């Protein structure tokens, strides 16, 4: 039984749990090289680290974000203990986020993965992780598409996570980009701001901007979020482009995700 306070803070938790329970732990997923169990381990580590960093800040003893090696202890747990750890970490994150919302102004800046984010980021980012990795389990079912389609998912992906999302793709592309090469792309969903990407051999940037000129890729909002995270909808006809194969390869390479 998930406590009400946890469901209210993380409304995507129950759909994620049901998706996990509907599959074998060793089933494959849309997240390359990860099984269902690997996804659950990752989420357990996410909940712990989000809570750990915010709790330390609240206590006046800020800590740096650990890398993904933080997940190693969870790989060694039994299925029952892993499940318990995940639920416990989500509950603790919920309580820490509630304390932070009570005790800190919402625009308070907190260090997270080498940058600063604001207090609401921590619960919101866990929500995004639950949505995205549920899609890794289920693909494009109705629940996944509706959640990915929410405007806050695009805003969080661009404003709060955008630059780290581009880091892996830019590093890979930099090997083939000449010093004068520059990638500029617009991902468009009609009726919403464009997501504008720019990158060269040394830098990458992402922002929301008013639609202008031709789109590099046009799609529904859910598909655009998947593309930002280095993923692809099961139905490729959900996105459209006239940019040409070479430009699409570069843009898709930049959108390497985590």
C-alpha positions as CSV (number, residue, x, y, z in Angstrom):
1,X,0.0,0.0,0.0
2,X,1.5,3.3,-1.1
3,X,0.9,6.1,1.5
4,X,-1.4,8.9,0.2
5,X,1.2,11.6,0.7
6,X,3.6,9.7,-1.6
7,X,1.0,9.2,-4.3
8,X,0.1,12.9,-4.1
9,X,3.8,13.9,-4.5
10,X,4.6,11.2,-7.1
11,X,1.4,10.5,-8.9
12,X,3.3,8.5,-11.6
13,X,4.6,6.0,-9.0
14,X,1.7,3.6,-9.1
15,X,1.5,3.3,-12.9
16,X,5.3,2.7,-12.9
17,X,4.9,0.0,-10.2
18,X,2.2,-1.7,-12.1
19,X,4.3,-1.8,-15.2
20,X,7.1,-3.4,-13.3
21,X,4.9,-5.9,-11.7
22,X,3.4,-6.9,-15.1
23,X,6.8,-8.0,-16.4
24,X,9.6,-10.5,-15.5
25,X,12.6,-8.9,-13.9
26,X,14.8,-10.2,-16.7
27,X,12.5,-8.9,-19.5
28,X,14.2,-6.5,-21.9
29,X,13.2,-2.8,-22.2
30,X,13.4,0.1,-24.6
31,X,16.3,1.4,-22.6
32,X,19.3,-0.2,-24.4
33,X,21.0,-3.0,-22.5
34,X,18.7,-2.7,-19.4
35,X,16.3,-5.2,-18.1
36,X,13.2,-4.5,-16.0
37,X,15.3,-5.1,-12.9
38,X,18.0,-2.7,-14.1
39,X,15.4,0.0,-14.5
40,X,14.1,-0.6,-11.0
41,X,17.6,-0.5,-9.6
42,X,18.2,2.8,-11.4
43,X,15.0,4.3,-10.0
44,X,15.9,3.2,-6.5
45,X,19.2,5.0,-6.8
46,X,17.5,8.1,-8.3
47,X,15.1,8.4,-5.4
48,X,17.8,7.9,-2.9
49,X,20.2,10.4,-4.4
50,X,17.5,13.1,-4.9
51,X,16.5,12.8,-1.3
52,X,20.1,12.6,0.0
53,X,21.2,15.8,-1.8
54,X,18.1,17.8,-0.8
55,X,18.3,16.5,2.8
56,X,21.9,17.5,3.2
57,X,21.1,21.0,1.8
58,X,18.3,21.4,4.3
59,X,20.7,20.4,7.1
60,X,23.1,23.0,6.1
61,X,25.8,20.5,5.0
62,X,25.5,20.4,1.1
63,X,26.9,17.4,-0.7
64,X,27.8,16.8,-4.3
65,X,25.8,14.5,-6.4
66,X,27.2,11.0,-6.7
67,X,27.6,9.2,-10.1
68,X,25.6,6.2,-11.2
69,X,28.0,3.9,-9.2
70,X,25.5,4.8,-6.3
71,X,23.3,2.0,-7.8
72,X,25.9,-0.7,-7.2
73,X,24.5,-1.8,-3.8
74,X,21.0,-2.2,-5.1
75,X,22.2,-4.7,-7.8
76,X,23.2,-7.0,-5.0
77,X,19.8,-7.0,-3.3
78,X,17.2,-9.8,-3.5
79,X,14.1,-9.0,-5.4
80,X,12.1,-8.5,-2.2
81,X,14.7,-6.2,-0.7
82,X,15.1,-4.2,-3.8
83,X,11.3,-3.6,-4.0
84,X,11.3,-2.5,-0.3
85,X,14.3,-0.2,-0.9
86,X,12.6,1.5,-3.8
87,X,9.4,2.2,-1.9
88,X,11.3,3.4,1.1
89,X,13.4,5.7,-0.9
90,X,10.4,7.2,-2.7
91,X,8.7,7.8,0.7
92,X,11.8,9.4,2.1
93,X,12.1,11.7,-0.9
94,X,8.5,12.7,-0.5
95,X,9.0,13.7,3.1
96,X,12.2,15.6,2.4
97,X,10.6,17.4,-0.5
98,X,7.7,18.4,1.7
99,X,10.1,19.7,4.4
100,X,12.0,21.7,1.8
101,X,8.8,23.2,0.4
102,X,7.8,24.2,3.9
103,X,11.2,25.6,5.0
104,X,12.8,27.0,1.8
105,X,11.6,29.6,-0.8
106,X,10.9,27.7,-4.0
107,X,13.6,29.6,-5.9
108,X,16.3,28.5,-3.5
109,X,19.2,27.2,-5.6
110,X,20.6,23.7,-4.7
111,X,23.6,22.0,-6.4
112,X,22.8,19.0,-8.5
113,X,25.1,17.2,-10.9
114,X,27.4,20.2,-11.3
115,X,24.8,22.8,-11.7
116,X,22.1,24.5,-9.6
117,X,18.4,23.7,-9.6
118,X,15.5,25.0,-7.5
119,X,13.8,23.2,-4.7
120,X,10.7,21.9,-6.7
121,X,13.1,20.2,-9.1
122,X,13.8,17.2,-6.8
123,X,10.2,15.8,-6.7
124,X,9.5,16.9,-10.2
125,X,12.6,15.1,-11.5
126,X,11.6,11.9,-9.9
127,X,8.2,12.2,-11.5
128,X,9.9,12.6,-14.9
129,X,12.1,9.6,-14.3
130,X,9.0,7.5,-13.4
131,X,7.3,8.6,-16.6
132,X,10.2,8.1,-18.9
133,X,11.3,4.7,-17.5
134,X,7.7,3.5,-17.5
135,X,7.8,4.1,-21.2
136,X,11.0,2.1,-21.4
137,X,8.9,-0.8,-20.0
138,X,5.6,-0.4,-21.9
139,X,6.4,1.6,-25.0
140,X,3.6,3.8,-26.4
141,X,0.6,2.8,-24.4
142,X,-2.1,5.4,-23.6
143,X,-0.8,6.1,-20.1
144,X,2.8,6.7,-21.4
145,X,1.7,9.0,-24.2
146,X,-0.6,11.1,-22.0
147,X,2.1,11.5,-19.4
148,X,4.8,12.4,-21.9
149,X,2.4,14.8,-23.6
150,X,2.1,17.0,-20.5
151,X,3.6,20.5,-21.1
152,X,5.6,20.3,-17.9
153,X,7.5,17.3,-19.2
154,X,8.8,19.3,-22.2
155,X,9.7,22.3,-19.9
156,X,11.5,20.1,-17.4
157,X,13.4,18.2,-20.1
158,X,14.6,21.5,-21.7
159,X,15.0,23.9,-18.8
160,X,16.1,21.6,-15.9
161,X,17.8,18.7,-17.7
162,X,18.5,19.9,-21.2
163,X,22.2,20.7,-21.1
164,X,23.2,17.4,-19.4
165,X,21.0,15.6,-21.8
166,X,23.0,17.0,-24.7
167,X,26.4,16.3,-23.1
168,X,26.8,12.7,-24.2
169,X,25.7,13.3,-27.8
170,X,27.8,16.4,-28.2
171,X,30.9,14.6,-26.9
172,X,30.4,11.9,-29.5
173,X,29.7,14.3,-32.3
174,X,32.7,16.5,-31.4
175,X,35.0,13.8,-32.9
176,X,33.5,14.4,-36.3
177,X,32.8,18.1,-36.2
178,X,35.3,20.5,-37.7
179,X,35.9,23.7,-35.6
180,X,33.7,25.7,-37.9
181,X,30.8,23.2,-37.9
182,X,27.6,24.1,-36.1
183,X,24.4,22.2,-35.6
184,X,21.2,24.3,-35.4
185,X,17.8,22.5,-35.1
186,X,14.2,23.3,-34.2
187,X,12.0,20.6,-32.8
188,X,8.4,21.7,-33.2
189,X,5.1,20.7,-31.8
190,X,2.3,22.9,-33.3
191,X,0.8,25.3,-30.8
192,X,3.8,25.2,-28.5
193,X,7.2,26.9,-28.3
194,X,10.0,25.3,-30.4
195,X,12.8,23.4,-28.7
196,X,15.9,25.0,-30.2
197,X,19.2,23.1,-30.2
198,X,22.6,24.5,-31.1
199,X,26.0,22.7,-30.9
200,X,29.5,22.9,-32.1
201,X,32.7,21.0,-31.3
202,X,33.0,22.7,-27.9
203,X,29.5,23.6,-26.7
204,X,25.8,22.7,-26.8
205,X,22.7,24.6,-25.8
206,X,19.0,24.0,-25.6
207,X,16.1,26.4,-25.1
208,X,12.5,27.1,-25.7
209,X,11.7,29.8,-28.3
210,X,8.8,31.1,-30.4
211,X,8.4,29.2,-33.6
212,X,10.4,30.7,-36.5
213,X,11.3,29.4,-39.9
214,X,11.2,25.8,-40.9
215,X,11.2,23.0,-38.3
216,X,14.0,20.4,-38.4
217,X,11.6,17.8,-36.9
218,X,7.9,18.2,-36.3
219,X,6.0,15.9,-34.0
220,X,3.5,15.6,-31.2
221,X,4.7,16.7,-27.7
222,X,5.2,13.1,-26.4
223,X,7.4,12.2,-29.3
224,X,9.4,15.3,-28.9
225,X,10.1,14.4,-25.2
226,X,11.2,10.9,-26.3
227,X,13.6,12.4,-28.9
228,X,15.1,14.7,-26.3
229,X,15.9,11.7,-24.1
230,X,17.5,9.8,-27.0
231,X,14.5,7.5,-27.5
232,X,12.2,6.8,-30.4
233,X,8.4,6.2,-30.6
234,X,7.4,2.8,-31.8
235,X,5.5,4.4,-34.7
236,X,8.0,6.5,-36.7
237,X,5.2,8.3,-38.6
238,X,4.6,10.4,-35.5
239,X,7.5,12.6,-36.5
240,X,8.1,14.4,-39.8
241,X,11.1,16.2,-41.4
242,X,12.3,17.7,-44.6
243,X,15.8,18.5,-43.3
244,X,17.5,15.7,-45.1
245,X,19.3,12.5,-44.0
246,X,22.6,14.1,-43.1
247,X,21.1,16.8,-40.9
248,X,18.8,14.3,-39.2
249,X,21.8,12.1,-38.4
250,X,23.5,15.0,-36.7
251,X,20.5,16.0,-34.7
252,X,19.6,12.5,-33.7
253,X,23.3,12.0,-32.7
254,X,23.2,15.1,-30.6
255,X,20.1,13.8,-28.9
256,X,21.9,10.8,-27.4
257,X,20.2,11.0,-24.0
258,X,21.5,9.3,-20.9
